[in-house]
Amino acid sequence: MDTTSKVIFAAIALGLWANAMTSMLPKAQAQRGDPLVFDLGTISASLNSIARALDLLDRKASDIATGTCTNRKLC
């Protein structure tokens, strides 16, 4: 057998061994609680952070972010 065949067979053996070992790893745990509530809380916190940052930059931009904009051309 030549060197190329040995390398290919070694790579295949390594891949099969790694595939077999993955079944011995612990399974991933599911997220506790309702994932939708978690995601909405994260989104809400991000939006509040953006609104605070916009408030520091420009009052009109903050009004757009919070939905209280009265200018029909901008909103």
VMD Tcl script that builds the backbone (N, CA, C; Angstrom):
set m [mol new atoms 225]
animate dup $m
set s [atomselect $m all]
$s set {name element resname resid chain x y z} {
  {N N MET 1 A 0.844 -1.168 0.000}
  {CA C MET 1 A 0.000 0.000 0.000}
  {C C MET 1 A 0.897 1.241 0.000}
  {N N ASP 2 A 0.526 2.211 -0.803}
  {CA C ASP 2 A 1.338 3.427 -0.874}
  {C C ASP 2 A 0.941 4.409 0.230}
  {N N THR 3 A 1.697 5.479 0.340}
  {CA C THR 3 A 1.510 6.464 1.417}
  {C C THR 3 A 0.175 7.180 1.303}
  {N N THR 4 A -0.262 7.486 0.104}
  {CA C THR 4 A -1.521 8.201 -0.081}
  {C C THR 4 A -2.691 7.372 0.445}
  {N N SER 5 A -2.698 6.091 0.154}
  {CA C SER 5 A -3.773 5.217 0.640}
  {C C SER 5 A -3.774 5.145 2.156}
  {N N LYS 6 A -2.583 5.071 2.752}
  {CA C LYS 6 A -2.501 5.019 4.214}
  {C C LYS 6 A -3.069 6.283 4.842}
  {N N VAL 7 A -2.769 7.421 4.249}
  {CA C VAL 7 A -3.277 8.696 4.778}
  {C C VAL 7 A -4.790 8.755 4.643}
  {N N ILE 8 A -5.313 8.325 3.509}
  {CA C ILE 8 A -6.760 8.345 3.293}
  {C C ILE 8 A -7.455 7.405 4.277}
  {N N PHE 9 A -6.944 6.175 4.438}
  {CA C PHE 9 A -7.540 5.235 5.366}
  {C C PHE 9 A -7.436 5.724 6.813}
  {N N ALA 10 A -6.358 6.388 7.156}
  {CA C ALA 10 A -6.212 6.939 8.504}
  {C C ALA 10 A -7.231 8.047 8.738}
  {N N ALA 11 A -7.462 8.887 7.725}
  {CA C ALA 11 A -8.447 9.960 7.855}
  {C C ALA 11 A -9.856 9.384 8.006}
  {N N ILE 12 A -10.153 8.335 7.243}
  {CA C ILE 12 A -11.462 7.694 7.357}
  {C C ILE 12 A -11.630 7.073 8.739}
  {N N ALA 13 A -10.596 6.388 9.221}
  {CA C ALA 13 A -10.661 5.765 10.548}
  {C C ALA 13 A -10.841 6.825 11.626}
  {N N LEU 14 A -10.137 7.924 11.503}
  {CA C LEU 14 A -10.267 9.009 12.479}
  {C C LEU 14 A -11.678 9.586 12.465}
  {N N GLY 15 A -12.238 9.771 11.276}
  {CA C GLY 15 A -13.601 10.292 11.166}
  {C C GLY 15 A -14.625 9.347 11.770}
  {N N LEU 16 A -14.470 8.042 11.518}
  {CA C LEU 16 A -15.390 7.056 12.099}
  {C C LEU 16 A -15.267 7.018 13.622}
  {N N TRP 17 A -14.053 7.122 14.119}
  {CA C TRP 17 A -13.838 7.130 15.562}
  {C C TRP 17 A -14.479 8.369 16.196}
  {N N ALA 18 A -14.284 9.525 15.572}
  {CA C ALA 18 A -14.861 10.766 16.096}
  {C C ALA 18 A -16.388 10.707 16.065}
  {N N ASN 19 A -16.940 10.115 15.014}
  {CA C ASN 19 A -18.391 9.977 14.914}
  {C C ASN 19 A -18.924 9.077 16.020}
  {N N ALA 20 A -18.220 8.014 16.323}
  {CA C ALA 20 A -18.643 7.106 17.388}
  {C C ALA 20 A -18.524 7.773 18.757}
  {N N MET 21 A -17.532 8.606 18.944}
  {CA C MET 21 A -17.325 9.259 20.241}
  {C C MET 21 A -18.389 10.321 20.528}
  {N N THR 22 A -18.976 10.906 19.489}
  {CA C THR 22 A -19.983 11.945 19.736}
  {C C THR 22 A -21.211 11.396 20.441}
  {N N SER 23 A -21.481 10.102 20.269}
  {CA C SER 23 A -22.638 9.526 20.962}
  {C C SER 23 A -22.388 9.416 22.469}
  {N N MET 24 A -21.143 9.485 22.887}
  {CA C MET 24 A -20.813 9.401 24.310}
  {C C MET 24 A -20.806 10.762 25.005}
  {N N LEU 25 A -20.873 11.845 24.234}
  {CA C LEU 25 A -20.892 13.184 24.824}
  {C C LEU 25 A -22.250 13.455 25.450}
  {N N PRO 26 A -22.290 14.284 26.492}
  {CA C PRO 26 A -23.591 14.604 27.105}
  {C C PRO 26 A -24.448 15.413 26.135}
  {N N LYS 27 A -25.728 15.180 26.208}
  {CA C LYS 27 A -26.667 15.881 25.327}
  {C C LYS 27 A -26.823 17.326 25.782}
  {N N ALA 28 A -27.103 18.205 24.847}
  {CA C ALA 28 A -27.310 19.614 25.157}
  {C C ALA 28 A -28.617 19.785 25.924}
  {N N GLN 29 A -28.618 20.665 26.887}
  {CA C GLN 29 A -29.805 20.915 27.688}
  {C C GLN 29 A -30.677 21.957 27.007}
  {N N ALA 30 A -31.959 21.762 27.058}
  {CA C ALA 30 A -32.891 22.719 26.497}
  {C C ALA 30 A -32.958 23.954 27.390}
  {N N GLN 31 A -33.292 25.065 26.793}
  {CA C GLN 31 A -33.413 26.308 27.545}
  {C C GLN 31 A -34.607 26.218 28.479}
  {N N ARG 32 A -34.423 26.648 29.710}
  {CA C ARG 32 A -35.512 26.591 30.690}
  {C C ARG 32 A -36.465 27.762 30.463}
  {N N GLY 33 A -37.721 27.520 30.687}
  {CA C GLY 33 A -38.725 28.562 30.538}
  {C C GLY 33 A -39.188 28.676 29.097}
  {N N ASP 34 A -40.048 29.628 28.877}
  {CA C ASP 34 A -40.605 29.857 27.550}
  {C C ASP 34 A -39.604 30.641 26.720}
  {N N PRO 35 A -39.101 30.081 25.614}
  {CA C PRO 35 A -38.099 30.792 24.825}
  {C C PRO 35 A -38.636 32.076 24.209}
  {N N LEU 36 A -39.939 32.126 23.924}
  {CA C LEU 36 A -40.508 33.334 23.346}
  {C C LEU 36 A -40.441 34.491 24.336}
  {N N VAL 37 A -40.731 34.222 25.595}
  {CA C VAL 37 A -40.660 35.263 26.624}
  {C C VAL 37 A -39.219 35.733 26.781}
  {N N PHE 38 A -38.279 34.799 26.761}
  {CA C PHE 38 A -36.866 35.165 26.863}
  {C C PHE 38 A -36.453 36.047 25.691}
  {N N ASP 39 A -36.838 35.670 24.473}
  {CA C ASP 39 A -36.479 36.441 23.288}
  {C C ASP 39 A -37.114 37.823 23.306}
  {N N LEU 40 A -38.384 37.900 23.703}
  {CA C LEU 40 A -39.053 39.200 23.755}
  {C C LEU 40 A -38.428 40.107 24.807}
  {N N GLY 41 A -38.008 39.535 25.923}
  {CA C GLY 41 A -37.337 40.333 26.948}
  {C C GLY 41 A -36.012 40.871 26.442}
  {N N THR 42 A -35.279 40.052 25.700}
  {CA C THR 42 A -34.005 40.482 25.141}
  {C C THR 42 A -34.220 41.584 24.108}
  {N N ILE 43 A -35.227 41.406 23.253}
  {CA C ILE 43 A -35.521 42.415 22.229}
  {C C ILE 43 A -35.949 43.714 22.888}
  {N N SER 44 A -36.786 43.612 23.903}
  {CA C SER 44 A -37.254 44.808 24.593}
  {C C SER 44 A -36.094 45.563 25.243}
  {N N ALA 45 A -35.192 44.834 25.866}
  {CA C ALA 45 A -34.035 45.480 26.477}
  {C C ALA 45 A -33.160 46.153 25.421}
  {N N SER 46 A -33.003 45.512 24.282}
  {CA C SER 46 A -32.205 46.094 23.210}
  {C C SER 46 A -32.855 47.363 22.669}
  {N N LEU 47 A -34.180 47.320 22.491}
  {CA C LEU 47 A -34.881 48.506 21.985}
  {C C LEU 47 A -34.805 49.660 22.975}
  {N N ASN 48 A -34.916 49.356 24.260}
  {CA C ASN 48 A -34.793 50.415 25.269}
  {C C ASN 48 A -33.396 51.023 25.248}
  {N N SER 49 A -32.400 50.195 25.057}
  {CA C SER 49 A -31.027 50.690 24.980}
  {C C SER 49 A -30.838 51.592 23.765}
  {N N ILE 50 A -31.408 51.196 22.647}
  {CA C ILE 50 A -31.314 52.011 21.429}
  {C C ILE 50 A -32.042 53.335 21.626}
  {N N ALA 51 A -33.225 53.286 22.242}
  {CA C ALA 51 A -33.995 54.509 22.472}
  {C C ALA 51 A -33.238 55.474 23.381}
  {N N ARG 52 A -32.581 54.940 24.423}
  {CA C ARG 52 A -31.796 55.818 25.304}
  {C C ARG 52 A -30.624 56.439 24.561}
  {N N ALA 53 A -29.974 55.654 23.710}
  {CA C ALA 53 A -28.846 56.181 22.941}
  {C C ALA 53 A -29.316 57.249 21.968}
  {N N LEU 54 A -30.461 57.022 21.330}
  {CA C LEU 54 A -30.988 58.022 20.397}
  {C C LEU 54 A -31.428 59.278 21.137}
  {N N ASP 55 A -31.947 59.111 22.342}
  {CA C ASP 55 A -32.370 60.264 23.127}
  {C C ASP 55 A -31.184 61.163 23.437}
  {N N LEU 56 A -30.035 60.558 23.658}
  {CA C LEU 56 A -28.844 61.351 23.916}
  {C C LEU 56 A -28.391 62.101 22.664}
  {N N LEU 57 A -28.609 61.491 21.498}
  {CA C LEU 57 A -28.152 62.107 20.253}
  {C C LEU 57 A -29.120 63.163 19.742}
  {N N ASP 58 A -30.383 62.803 19.692}
  {CA C ASP 58 A -31.345 63.698 19.063}
  {C C ASP 58 A -32.748 63.361 19.577}
  {N N ARG 59 A -33.462 64.348 20.022}
  {CA C ARG 59 A -34.800 64.131 20.571}
  {C C ARG 59 A -35.766 63.599 19.513}
  {N N LYS 60 A -35.654 64.059 18.273}
  {CA C LYS 60 A -36.552 63.598 17.218}
  {C C LYS 60 A -36.337 62.116 16.930}
  {N N ALA 61 A -35.096 61.683 16.937}
  {CA C ALA 61 A -34.808 60.273 16.693}
  {C C ALA 61 A -35.381 59.420 17.817}
  {N N SER 62 A -35.340 59.920 19.041}
  {CA C SER 62 A -35.907 59.192 20.172}
  {C C SER 62 A -37.419 59.063 20.026}
  {N N ASP 63 A -38.069 60.124 19.542}
  {CA C ASP 63 A -39.513 60.060 19.324}
  {C C ASP 63 A -39.856 59.000 18.281}
  {N N ILE 64 A -39.054 58.876 17.256}
  {CA C ILE 64 A -39.272 57.850 16.233}
  {C C ILE 64 A -39.106 56.467 16.844}
  {N N ALA 65 A -38.089 56.294 17.669}
  {CA C ALA 65 A -37.811 54.981 18.262}
  {C C ALA 65 A -38.910 54.545 19.214}
  {N N THR 66 A -39.489 55.485 19.951}
  {CA C THR 66 A -40.521 55.123 20.931}
  {C C THR 66 A -41.925 55.134 20.338}
  {N N GLY 67 A -42.082 55.619 19.109}
  {CA C GLY 67 A -43.400 55.633 18.467}
  {C C GLY 67 A -44.222 56.835 18.829}
  {N N THR 68 A -43.597 57.883 19.393}
  {CA C THR 68 A -44.349 59.088 19.775}
  {C C THR 68 A -44.068 60.239 18.825}
  {N N CYS 69 A -43.605 59.938 17.657}
  {CA C CYS 69 A -43.287 60.975 16.677}
  {C C CYS 69 A -44.564 61.594 16.124}
  {N N THR 70 A -44.625 62.927 16.073}
  {CA C THR 70 A -45.803 63.610 15.562}
  {C C THR 70 A -45.597 64.180 14.180}
  {N N ASN 71 A -44.404 64.099 13.647}
  {CA C ASN 71 A -44.108 64.623 12.330}
  {C C ASN 71 A -44.461 63.556 11.282}
  {N N ARG 72 A -45.485 63.816 10.475}
  {CA C ARG 72 A -45.957 62.832 9.513}
  {C C ARG 72 A -44.928 62.552 8.414}
  {N N LYS 73 A -44.071 63.495 8.105}
  {CA C LYS 73 A -43.059 63.284 7.071}
  {C C LYS 73 A -41.975 62.321 7.518}
  {N N LEU 74 A -41.670 62.316 8.816}
  {CA C LEU 74 A -40.645 61.420 9.332}
  {C C LEU 74 A -41.185 60.059 9.712}
  {N N CYS 75 A -42.392 60.029 10.203}
  {CA C CYS 75 A -42.921 58.781 10.742}
  {C C CYS 75 A -43.797 58.095 9.740}
}
mol reanalyze $m
mol bondsrecalc $m
mol representation Tube
mol addrep $m
